[in-house]
Amino acid sequence: MARVVFQNIRKEYVDDKKGTFTAVENSNFVIEDREFVVFVGPSGCGKTTSLRMIAGLERQTSGDIYIGDRLVNQMHPKDRDIAMVFQDYALYPHMTIEENLSFGLKNLKRPKDEIQRKVKEASSILGLTDMLDRKPRELSGGQRQRVAVGRAIVRDPQVFLFDEPLSNLDAKLRIQMRVELAELHKRLGATIVYVTHDQVEAMTLGERIVVMNQGRIQQIASPTELYNRPSNMFVAGFIGSPAMNFMDARIERGHVHVEGASFALTDAAVRGLKAYEGKSIILGVRPENIYGEEYAPPAASAYRLNAVVQVVENLGAENLVYFRVGQRMVTARVHPETTAQVGQAKLFAFDGGKLNFFDPATEERIVLEA
């Protein structure tokens, strides 16, 4: 296996009518040997373009790409020692599963006994042993995706590249395949670069996550770091389901004021927000850190807000309750037995130790010292 390095990568596309479009701007990162890294972001953010540049399917406009110790800028995709798994499986419909798995190795003129051994190993790992004589049309979507992964495994590449491999599967099968991919990474100890638009996939699979937007990397961090300490409002709003709530607020005399309530700041917040005294700010809070008053923990006793319930979604294990603070809709993930009805004025409590603060001009998170 090998590490992957991006140094000052830029990718531009030139359109005769629309001019120059920058898909990836000043991208720098290191994916360590045997690491599972997920690229996530909305459509058009540059994540798939980044993956295709690692594969050599797209040529960067400027900058350097290393796979292991090799500079691969001018290297053909077949010489980069990578294996790619696509969204649409890309299996040969006229071949059996065994033939699909062995096809790439046969093209590489590998010895017959080596091909048989690797196909057998991959089939065993992925639970395909009893399906080797079938054609792709005889398999379910999840089984076809396993075959696509198996075709990559037999190559024994330095780097595995996954381009939204689960997006064609139904919700239940996606969950199953996520578990299987996580177990596969542990078993192979492989370097994996994975692209998805699904932040739940990113959070459950990635050891580190690269969040992109409009061609730029917004943050690279572990799932826990991204969730608890997002670098800016984009990351805070993109990671988490439901997303972090944002409220217009103002800092005055050790308190943060939002429409309908005023909360005392912690000592760390008072120090960290000193430059914002008398100024507007954006207050951020996760839905699970807002409680119906009757189930609020002691930590939330001093952070209460009265609001009119707009919508209640009963999800069984929890309720999502929506209400307005000023012009913004706020979501609370509350106890399923919380009494909340549409049109009702209700007290909600916030966990004061888990509030986030953002600069309204830059949208960057304000880092508070402990």
CORHUHU-V186682 format. One record per residue. N is the residue number from 1. SS is DSSP state (hx for helix, st for strand, lp for the rest). Layout:
BEGIN
n=N ss=SS
n=N ss=SS
END
This chain:
BEGIN
n=1 ss=lp
n=2 ss=lp
n=3 ss=lp
n=4 ss=st
n=5 ss=st
n=6 ss=st
n=7 ss=st
n=8 ss=st
n=9 ss=st
n=10 ss=st
n=11 ss=st
n=12 ss=st
n=13 ss=st
n=14 ss=st
n=15 ss=st
n=16 ss=lp
n=17 ss=lp
n=18 ss=lp
n=19 ss=st
n=20 ss=st
n=21 ss=st
n=22 ss=st
n=23 ss=st
n=24 ss=st
n=25 ss=st
n=26 ss=st
n=27 ss=st
n=28 ss=st
n=29 ss=st
n=30 ss=st
n=31 ss=st
n=32 ss=lp
n=33 ss=lp
n=34 ss=lp
n=35 ss=lp
n=36 ss=st
n=37 ss=st
n=38 ss=st
n=39 ss=st
n=40 ss=st
n=41 ss=lp
n=42 ss=lp
n=43 ss=lp
n=44 ss=lp
n=45 ss=lp
n=46 ss=lp
n=47 ss=hx
n=48 ss=hx
n=49 ss=hx
n=50 ss=hx
n=51 ss=hx
n=52 ss=hx
n=53 ss=hx
n=54 ss=hx
n=55 ss=hx
n=56 ss=lp
n=57 ss=lp
n=58 ss=lp
n=59 ss=lp
n=60 ss=lp
n=61 ss=lp
n=62 ss=st
n=63 ss=st
n=64 ss=st
n=65 ss=st
n=66 ss=st
n=67 ss=st
n=68 ss=lp
n=69 ss=lp
n=70 ss=st
n=71 ss=st
n=72 ss=lp
n=73 ss=lp
n=74 ss=lp
n=75 ss=lp
n=76 ss=lp
n=77 ss=hx
n=78 ss=hx
n=79 ss=hx
n=80 ss=lp
n=81 ss=lp
n=82 ss=st
n=83 ss=st
n=84 ss=st
n=85 ss=st
n=86 ss=lp
n=87 ss=lp
n=88 ss=lp
n=89 ss=lp
n=90 ss=lp
n=91 ss=lp
n=92 ss=lp
n=93 ss=lp
n=94 ss=lp
n=95 ss=lp
n=96 ss=st
n=97 ss=hx
n=98 ss=hx
n=99 ss=hx
n=100 ss=hx
n=101 ss=hx
n=102 ss=hx
n=103 ss=hx
n=104 ss=hx
n=105 ss=hx
n=106 ss=hx
n=107 ss=hx
n=108 ss=lp
n=109 ss=lp
n=110 ss=lp
n=111 ss=lp
n=112 ss=hx
n=113 ss=hx
n=114 ss=hx
n=115 ss=hx
n=116 ss=hx
n=117 ss=hx
n=118 ss=hx
n=119 ss=hx
n=120 ss=hx
n=121 ss=hx
n=122 ss=hx
n=123 ss=hx
n=124 ss=hx
n=125 ss=hx
n=126 ss=hx
n=127 ss=lp
n=128 ss=lp
n=129 ss=hx
n=130 ss=hx
n=131 ss=hx
n=132 ss=lp
n=133 ss=lp
n=134 ss=lp
n=135 ss=st
n=136 ss=hx
n=137 ss=hx
n=138 ss=hx
n=139 ss=lp
n=140 ss=lp
n=141 ss=hx
n=142 ss=hx
n=143 ss=hx
n=144 ss=hx
n=145 ss=hx
n=146 ss=hx
n=147 ss=hx
n=148 ss=hx
n=149 ss=hx
n=150 ss=hx
n=151 ss=hx
n=152 ss=hx
n=153 ss=hx
n=154 ss=lp
n=155 ss=lp
n=156 ss=lp
n=157 ss=lp
n=158 ss=lp
n=159 ss=st
n=160 ss=st
n=161 ss=st
n=162 ss=st
n=163 ss=st
n=164 ss=lp
n=165 ss=lp
n=166 ss=lp
n=167 ss=lp
n=168 ss=lp
n=169 ss=lp
n=170 ss=lp
n=171 ss=hx
n=172 ss=hx
n=173 ss=hx
n=174 ss=hx
n=175 ss=hx
n=176 ss=hx
n=177 ss=hx
n=178 ss=hx
n=179 ss=hx
n=180 ss=hx
n=181 ss=hx
n=182 ss=hx
n=183 ss=hx
n=184 ss=hx
n=185 ss=hx
n=186 ss=hx
n=187 ss=hx
n=188 ss=hx
n=189 ss=lp
n=190 ss=lp
n=191 ss=st
n=192 ss=st
n=193 ss=st
n=194 ss=st
n=195 ss=st
n=196 ss=st
n=197 ss=lp
n=198 ss=lp
n=199 ss=hx
n=200 ss=hx
n=201 ss=hx
n=202 ss=hx
n=203 ss=hx
n=204 ss=hx
n=205 ss=hx
n=206 ss=lp
n=207 ss=lp
n=208 ss=st
n=209 ss=st
n=210 ss=st
n=211 ss=st
n=212 ss=st
n=213 ss=st
n=214 ss=lp
n=215 ss=lp
n=216 ss=st
n=217 ss=st
n=218 ss=st
n=219 ss=st
n=220 ss=st
n=221 ss=st
n=222 ss=lp
n=223 ss=hx
n=224 ss=hx
n=225 ss=hx
n=226 ss=hx
n=227 ss=hx
n=228 ss=hx
n=229 ss=lp
n=230 ss=lp
n=231 ss=lp
n=232 ss=st
n=233 ss=hx
n=234 ss=hx
n=235 ss=hx
n=236 ss=hx
n=237 ss=hx
n=238 ss=hx
n=239 ss=lp
n=240 ss=lp
n=241 ss=lp
n=242 ss=lp
n=243 ss=lp
n=244 ss=lp
n=245 ss=st
n=246 ss=st
n=247 ss=st
n=248 ss=st
n=249 ss=st
n=250 ss=st
n=251 ss=st
n=252 ss=st
n=253 ss=lp
n=254 ss=lp
n=255 ss=st
n=256 ss=st
n=257 ss=st
n=258 ss=st
n=259 ss=lp
n=260 ss=lp
n=261 ss=st
n=262 ss=st
n=263 ss=st
n=264 ss=st
n=265 ss=lp
n=266 ss=lp
n=267 ss=hx
n=268 ss=hx
n=269 ss=hx
n=270 ss=hx
n=271 ss=hx
n=272 ss=hx
n=273 ss=lp
n=274 ss=hx
n=275 ss=hx
n=276 ss=hx
n=277 ss=lp
n=278 ss=lp
n=279 ss=lp
n=280 ss=st
n=281 ss=st
n=282 ss=st
n=283 ss=st
n=284 ss=st
n=285 ss=st
n=286 ss=lp
n=287 ss=hx
n=288 ss=hx
n=289 ss=hx
n=290 ss=st
n=291 ss=st
n=292 ss=st
n=293 ss=hx
n=294 ss=hx
n=295 ss=hx
n=296 ss=lp
n=297 ss=lp
n=298 ss=hx
n=299 ss=hx
n=300 ss=hx
n=301 ss=lp
n=302 ss=lp
n=303 ss=lp
n=304 ss=st
n=305 ss=st
n=306 ss=st
n=307 ss=st
n=308 ss=st
n=309 ss=st
n=310 ss=st
n=311 ss=st
n=312 ss=st
n=313 ss=st
n=314 ss=st
n=315 ss=lp
n=316 ss=lp
n=317 ss=lp
n=318 ss=lp
n=319 ss=st
n=320 ss=st
n=321 ss=st
n=322 ss=st
n=323 ss=st
n=324 ss=st
n=325 ss=st
n=326 ss=lp
n=327 ss=lp
n=328 ss=st
n=329 ss=st
n=330 ss=st
n=331 ss=st
n=332 ss=st
n=333 ss=st
n=334 ss=st
n=335 ss=lp
n=336 ss=lp
n=337 ss=lp
n=338 ss=lp
n=339 ss=lp
n=340 ss=lp
n=341 ss=lp
n=342 ss=lp
n=343 ss=lp
n=344 ss=lp
n=345 ss=st
n=346 ss=st
n=347 ss=st
n=348 ss=st
n=349 ss=st
n=350 ss=st
n=351 ss=lp
n=352 ss=hx
n=353 ss=hx
n=354 ss=hx
n=355 ss=lp
n=356 ss=st
n=357 ss=st
n=358 ss=st
n=359 ss=lp
n=360 ss=lp
n=361 ss=lp
n=362 ss=lp
n=363 ss=lp
n=364 ss=st
n=365 ss=st
n=366 ss=lp
n=367 ss=lp
n=368 ss=lp
n=369 ss=lp
n=370 ss=lp
END
